[in-house]
């Protein structure tokens, strides 16, 4: 499910932010690196 959330956030970056797929991926990774996005998951 966490992967689905990541794909959805990246899709929003593309559709609403006008980003390319590569830009959306980089933006998401930057948010993770800056700790502005954190996934709370368990297995």
C-alpha distance matrix in Angstrom:
0.0 3.8 5.3 5.0 6.5 8.8 9.9 10.6 12.6 14.4 15.2 16.7 18.7 20.0 20.9 22.1 23.2 24.8 23.3 23.2 20.1 21.6 22.4 18.9 17.5 20.4 19.9 16.3 17.6 20.6 18.7 16.9 20.4 22.1 19.7 19.2 15.4 13.9 10.4 10.9 8.7 10.4 10.7
3.8 0.0 3.8 5.4 5.1 6.4 8.8 9.9 10.7 12.5 14.2 15.5 16.8 18.6 19.9 20.9 21.4 23.2 21.4 21.5 18.5 19.5 19.9 16.6 14.9 17.4 16.9 13.1 14.1 17.0 15.1 13.1 16.6 18.3 16.0 15.7 11.9 10.3 7.0 8.4 7.0 9.7 10.9
5.3 3.8 0.0 3.8 5.4 5.0 6.2 8.6 9.9 10.6 12.2 14.3 15.4 16.6 18.2 19.7 20.1 21.4 19.3 18.8 15.6 16.6 17.6 14.4 12.5 15.4 15.6 12.1 13.0 16.3 15.1 13.4 16.7 18.8 17.2 16.9 13.2 12.4 9.7 11.8 10.4 12.7 13.2
5.0 5.4 3.8 0.0 3.8 5.4 5.1 6.1 8.6 9.9 10.4 12.3 14.3 15.2 16.1 17.7 18.8 20.1 18.6 18.4 15.4 17.3 18.1 14.6 13.6 16.8 16.4 13.2 15.0 18.1 16.6 15.6 19.1 20.8 19.1 18.1 14.5 14.2 11.5 13.4 12.3 14.7 15.3
6.5 5.1 5.4 3.8 0.0 3.8 5.5 5.0 6.2 8.6 9.7 10.6 12.4 14.3 15.2 16.0 16.9 18.8 17.5 18.0 15.5 17.1 17.1 13.4 12.8 15.6 14.5 11.1 13.4 15.9 13.8 13.2 16.9 18.0 16.2 14.8 11.2 11.3 9.1 11.3 11.2 14.3 15.8
8.8 6.4 5.0 5.4 3.8 0.0 3.8 5.4 5.2 6.2 8.5 10.0 10.7 12.5 14.3 15.3 15.4 17.0 15.0 15.2 12.5 13.7 13.8 10.3 9.2 12.0 11.3 7.9 9.9 12.7 11.3 10.6 14.1 15.7 14.5 13.4 10.0 10.6 9.2 12.3 12.4 15.6 17.1
9.9 8.8 6.2 5.1 5.5 3.8 0.0 3.8 5.5 5.1 6.0 8.6 9.8 10.5 12.0 13.9 14.4 15.4 13.6 13.3 10.4 12.5 13.1 9.6 9.1 12.6 12.3 9.6 12.0 14.9 13.9 13.8 17.0 18.7 17.9 16.6 13.5 14.4 12.9 15.8 15.5 18.4 19.3
10.6 9.9 8.6 6.1 5.0 5.4 3.8 0.0 3.8 5.4 5.0 6.2 8.7 9.8 10.3 11.6 12.9 14.4 13.5 14.1 12.0 14.5 14.4 10.6 11.2 14.4 13.2 10.8 13.9 16.1 14.5 15.0 18.5 19.4 18.4 16.4 13.5 14.7 13.4 16.0 16.2 19.3 20.7
12.6 10.7 9.9 8.6 6.2 5.2 5.5 3.8 0.0 3.8 5.4 5.1 6.4 8.8 10.0 10.3 10.8 12.9 11.8 13.1 11.5 13.3 12.3 8.5 9.5 12.0 10.0 7.8 11.3 12.9 11.1 12.2 15.5 16.1 15.3 13.1 10.5 12.5 12.2 15.2 16.2 19.7 21.6
14.4 12.5 10.6 9.9 8.6 6.2 5.1 5.4 3.8 0.0 3.8 5.4 5.0 6.3 8.7 9.9 9.7 10.9 9.0 9.6 7.7 9.6 9.0 5.3 6.4 9.4 8.2 6.7 10.0 12.0 11.3 12.5 15.3 16.4 16.4 14.5 12.3 14.5 14.3 17.7 18.4 21.7 23.3
15.2 14.2 12.2 10.4 9.7 8.5 6.0 5.0 5.4 3.8 0.0 3.8 5.4 5.0 6.0 8.2 9.2 9.9 9.0 9.6 8.2 11.2 10.9 7.6 9.5 12.6 11.5 10.5 13.8 15.6 14.9 16.2 19.1 20.0 19.9 17.8 15.5 17.6 17.1 20.1 20.6 23.8 25.1
16.7 15.5 14.3 12.3 10.6 10.0 8.6 6.2 5.1 5.4 3.8 0.0 3.8 5.3 5.2 5.4 6.9 8.9 9.0 11.0 10.7 13.3 11.9 8.6 11.2 13.5 11.4 10.8 14.5 15.5 14.2 16.2 19.1 19.3 19.1 16.4 14.6 17.2 17.2 20.1 21.2 24.6 26.4
18.7 16.8 15.4 14.3 12.4 10.7 9.8 8.7 6.4 5.0 5.4 3.8 0.0 3.8 5.8 5.7 4.7 6.7 5.9 8.4 8.7 10.6 8.5 5.6 8.9 10.5 8.3 8.7 12.3 12.9 12.1 14.6 17.0 17.1 17.7 15.1 13.9 16.9 17.6 20.9 22.2 25.7 27.6
20.0 18.6 16.6 15.2 14.3 12.5 10.5 9.8 8.8 6.3 5.0 5.3 3.8 0.0 3.8 5.9 5.4 5.0 4.4 5.9 6.6 9.4 8.2 6.2 9.5 11.6 10.4 11.2 14.4 15.3 15.2 17.5 19.7 20.2 21.0 18.7 17.3 20.1 20.4 23.7 24.6 28.0 29.4
20.9 19.9 18.2 16.1 15.2 14.3 12.0 10.3 10.0 8.7 6.0 5.2 5.8 3.8 0.0 3.8 5.8 5.6 7.3 9.0 10.0 13.1 11.9 9.8 13.1 15.3 13.7 14.2 17.7 18.5 17.9 20.2 22.7 22.9 23.4 20.7 19.3 22.1 22.1 25.2 26.0 29.4 30.9
22.1 20.9 19.7 17.7 16.0 15.3 13.9 11.6 10.3 9.9 8.2 5.4 5.7 5.9 3.8 0.0 3.8 5.7 8.1 11.0 12.4 15.0 12.9 10.8 14.4 15.9 13.5 14.3 17.9 18.1 17.1 19.8 22.2 21.8 22.3 19.2 18.4 21.4 22.0 24.9 26.3 29.9 31.7
23.2 21.4 20.1 18.8 16.9 15.4 14.4 12.9 10.8 9.7 9.2 6.9 4.7 5.4 5.8 3.8 0.0 3.8 5.5 9.1 11.1 12.8 10.1 8.8 12.5 13.3 10.9 12.5 15.9 15.5 15.0 18.1 20.0 19.5 20.6 17.7 17.3 20.7 21.8 25.0 26.6 30.2 32.2
24.8 23.2 21.4 20.1 18.8 17.0 15.4 14.4 12.9 10.9 9.9 8.9 6.7 5.0 5.6 5.7 3.8 0.0 3.8 6.8 9.6 11.6 9.4 9.1 12.8 13.7 12.2 14.2 17.2 17.1 17.3 20.2 21.9 21.9 23.2 20.6 20.1 23.4 24.2 27.6 28.9 32.4 34.1
23.3 21.4 19.3 18.6 17.5 15.0 13.6 13.5 11.8 9.0 9.0 9.0 5.9 4.4 7.3 8.1 5.5 3.8 0.0 3.8 6.5 7.9 5.6 5.8 9.3 10.1 9.2 11.4 14.0 14.2 14.9 17.6 19.0 19.4 21.0 18.8 18.2 21.4 22.3 25.8 27.0 30.4 32.0
23.2 21.5 18.8 18.4 18.0 15.2 13.3 14.1 13.1 9.6 9.6 11.0 8.4 5.9 9.0 11.0 9.1 6.8 3.8 0.0 3.8 5.4 5.1 6.1 8.6 9.8 10.4 12.2 14.2 15.1 16.4 18.4 19.8 20.8 22.4 20.8 19.8 22.5 23.1 26.7 27.4 30.5 31.8
20.1 18.5 15.6 15.4 15.5 12.5 10.4 12.0 11.5 7.7 8.2 10.7 8.7 6.6 10.0 12.4 11.1 9.6 6.5 3.8 0.0 3.8 5.5 5.1 6.2 8.6 9.9 10.6 12.4 14.2 15.5 16.8 18.3 20.0 21.2 19.9 18.4 20.6 20.7 24.3 24.6 27.5 28.5
21.6 19.5 16.6 17.3 17.1 13.7 12.5 14.5 13.3 9.6 11.2 13.3 10.6 9.4 13.1 15.0 12.8 11.6 7.9 5.4 3.8 0.0 3.8 5.5 5.2 6.2 8.6 10.0 10.6 12.2 14.3 15.5 16.3 18.2 19.9 19.2 18.0 20.3 20.8 24.5 24.9 27.8 28.9
22.4 19.9 17.6 18.1 17.1 13.8 13.1 14.4 12.3 9.0 10.9 11.9 8.5 8.2 11.9 12.9 10.1 9.4 5.6 5.1 5.5 3.8 0.0 3.8 5.4 5.1 6.0 8.6 9.8 10.3 12.2 14.3 15.1 16.2 18.2 17.0 16.4 19.2 20.3 24.0 25.0 28.2 29.8
18.9 16.6 14.4 14.6 13.4 10.3 9.6 10.6 8.5 5.3 7.6 8.6 5.6 6.2 9.8 10.8 8.8 9.1 5.8 6.1 5.1 5.5 3.8 0.0 3.8 5.5 5.1 6.2 8.6 9.8 10.6 12.5 14.2 15.3 16.5 15.0 13.8 16.5 17.3 20.9 21.9 25.2 26.8
17.5 14.9 12.5 13.6 12.8 9.2 9.1 11.2 9.5 6.4 9.5 11.2 8.9 9.5 13.1 14.4 12.5 12.8 9.3 8.6 6.2 5.2 5.4 3.8 0.0 3.8 5.5 5.2 6.2 8.6 10.0 10.7 12.3 14.2 15.3 14.6 13.1 15.1 15.7 19.4 20.0 23.0 24.4
20.4 17.4 15.4 16.8 15.6 12.0 12.6 14.4 12.0 9.4 12.6 13.5 10.5 11.6 15.3 15.9 13.3 13.7 10.1 9.8 8.6 6.2 5.1 5.5 3.8 0.0 3.8 5.4 5.1 6.0 8.6 9.9 10.3 12.1 14.0 13.6 13.0 15.4 16.7 20.5 21.5 24.6 26.3
19.9 16.9 15.6 16.4 14.5 11.3 12.3 13.2 10.0 8.2 11.5 11.4 8.3 10.4 13.7 13.5 10.9 12.2 9.2 10.4 9.9 8.6 6.0 5.1 5.5 3.8 0.0 3.8 5.5 5.0 6.3 8.8 9.8 10.5 12.3 11.0 10.7 13.8 15.5 19.2 20.8 24.2 26.3
16.3 13.1 12.1 13.2 11.1 7.9 9.6 10.8 7.8 6.7 10.5 10.8 8.7 11.2 14.2 14.3 12.5 14.2 11.4 12.2 10.6 10.0 8.6 6.2 5.2 5.4 3.8 0.0 3.8 5.4 5.1 6.4 8.7 9.9 10.6 9.5 8.1 10.6 11.9 15.7 17.1 20.5 22.5
17.6 14.1 13.0 15.0 13.4 9.9 12.0 13.9 11.3 10.0 13.8 14.5 12.3 14.4 17.7 17.9 15.9 17.2 14.0 14.2 12.4 10.6 9.8 8.6 6.2 5.1 5.5 3.8 0.0 3.8 5.4 5.1 6.1 8.6 9.7 10.0 8.9 10.7 12.2 15.9 17.1 20.2 22.2
20.6 17.0 16.3 18.1 15.9 12.7 14.9 16.1 12.9 12.0 15.6 15.5 12.9 15.3 18.5 18.1 15.5 17.1 14.2 15.1 14.2 12.2 10.3 9.8 8.6 6.0 5.0 5.4 3.8 0.0 3.8 5.4 5.0 6.0 8.4 8.5 8.9 11.5 13.9 17.5 19.4 22.6 24.9
18.7 15.1 15.1 16.6 13.8 11.3 13.9 14.5 11.1 11.3 14.9 14.2 12.1 15.2 17.9 17.1 15.0 17.3 14.9 16.4 15.5 14.3 12.2 10.6 10.0 8.6 6.3 5.1 5.4 3.8 0.0 3.8 5.5 5.2 6.1 5.0 5.4 8.5 11.3 14.7 17.0 20.5 23.2
16.9 13.1 13.4 15.6 13.2 10.6 13.8 15.0 12.2 12.5 16.2 16.2 14.6 17.5 20.2 19.8 18.1 20.2 17.6 18.4 16.8 15.5 14.3 12.5 10.7 9.9 8.8 6.4 5.1 5.4 3.8 0.0 3.8 5.5 4.9 6.0 4.9 6.3 8.9 12.3 14.3 17.5 20.1
20.4 16.6 16.7 19.1 16.9 14.1 17.0 18.5 15.5 15.3 19.1 19.1 17.0 19.7 22.7 22.2 20.0 21.9 19.0 19.8 18.3 16.3 15.1 14.2 12.3 10.3 9.8 8.7 6.1 5.0 5.5 3.8 0.0 3.8 5.4 7.7 8.2 9.3 12.1 15.2 17.2 20.0 22.5
22.1 18.3 18.8 20.8 18.0 15.7 18.7 19.4 16.1 16.4 20.0 19.3 17.1 20.2 22.9 21.8 19.5 21.9 19.4 20.8 20.0 18.2 16.2 15.3 14.2 12.1 10.5 9.9 8.6 6.0 5.2 5.5 3.8 0.0 3.8 5.4 7.7 9.6 13.1 15.9 18.5 21.6 24.5
19.7 16.0 17.2 19.1 16.2 14.5 17.9 18.4 15.3 16.4 19.9 19.1 17.7 21.0 23.4 22.3 20.6 23.2 21.0 22.4 21.2 19.9 18.2 16.5 15.3 14.0 12.3 10.6 9.7 8.4 6.1 4.9 5.4 3.8 0.0 3.8 5.3 6.3 9.9 12.4 15.3 18.4 21.5
19.2 15.7 16.9 18.1 14.8 13.4 16.6 16.4 13.1 14.5 17.8 16.4 15.1 18.7 20.7 19.2 17.7 20.6 18.8 20.8 19.9 19.2 17.0 15.0 14.6 13.6 11.0 9.5 10.0 8.5 5.0 6.0 7.7 5.4 3.8 0.0 3.8 6.6 10.2 12.8 16.0 19.4 22.6
15.4 11.9 13.2 14.5 11.2 10.0 13.5 13.5 10.5 12.3 15.5 14.6 13.9 17.3 19.3 18.4 17.3 20.1 18.2 19.8 18.4 18.0 16.4 13.8 13.1 13.0 10.7 8.1 8.9 8.9 5.4 4.9 8.2 7.7 5.3 3.8 0.0 3.8 6.8 9.8 12.6 16.2 19.3
13.9 10.3 12.4 14.2 11.3 10.6 14.4 14.7 12.5 14.5 17.6 17.2 16.9 20.1 22.1 21.4 20.7 23.4 21.4 22.5 20.6 20.3 19.2 16.5 15.1 15.4 13.8 10.6 10.7 11.5 8.5 6.3 9.3 9.6 6.3 6.6 3.8 0.0 3.8 6.4 9.4 12.8 16.0
10.4 7.0 9.7 11.5 9.1 9.2 12.9 13.4 12.2 14.3 17.1 17.2 17.6 20.4 22.1 22.0 21.8 24.2 22.3 23.1 20.7 20.8 20.3 17.3 15.7 16.7 15.5 11.9 12.2 13.9 11.3 8.9 12.1 13.1 9.9 10.2 6.8 3.8 0.0 3.8 5.9 9.5 12.6
10.9 8.4 11.8 13.4 11.3 12.3 15.8 16.0 15.2 17.7 20.1 20.1 20.9 23.7 25.2 24.9 25.0 27.6 25.8 26.7 24.3 24.5 24.0 20.9 19.4 20.5 19.2 15.7 15.9 17.5 14.7 12.3 15.2 15.9 12.4 12.8 9.8 6.4 3.8 0.0 3.8 7.0 10.6
8.7 7.0 10.4 12.3 11.2 12.4 15.5 16.2 16.2 18.4 20.6 21.2 22.2 24.6 26.0 26.3 26.6 28.9 27.0 27.4 24.6 24.9 25.0 21.9 20.0 21.5 20.8 17.1 17.1 19.4 17.0 14.3 17.2 18.5 15.3 16.0 12.6 9.4 5.9 3.8 0.0 3.8 7.0
10.4 9.7 12.7 14.7 14.3 15.6 18.4 19.3 19.7 21.7 23.8 24.6 25.7 28.0 29.4 29.9 30.2 32.4 30.4 30.5 27.5 27.8 28.2 25.2 23.0 24.6 24.2 20.5 20.2 22.6 20.5 17.5 20.0 21.6 18.4 19.4 16.2 12.8 9.5 7.0 3.8 0.0 3.8
10.7 10.9 13.2 15.3 15.8 17.1 19.3 20.7 21.6 23.3 25.1 26.4 27.6 29.4 30.9 31.7 32.2 34.1 32.0 31.8 28.5 28.9 29.8 26.8 24.4 26.3 26.3 22.5 22.2 24.9 23.2 20.1 22.5 24.5 21.5 22.6 19.3 16.0 12.6 10.6 7.0 3.8 0.0
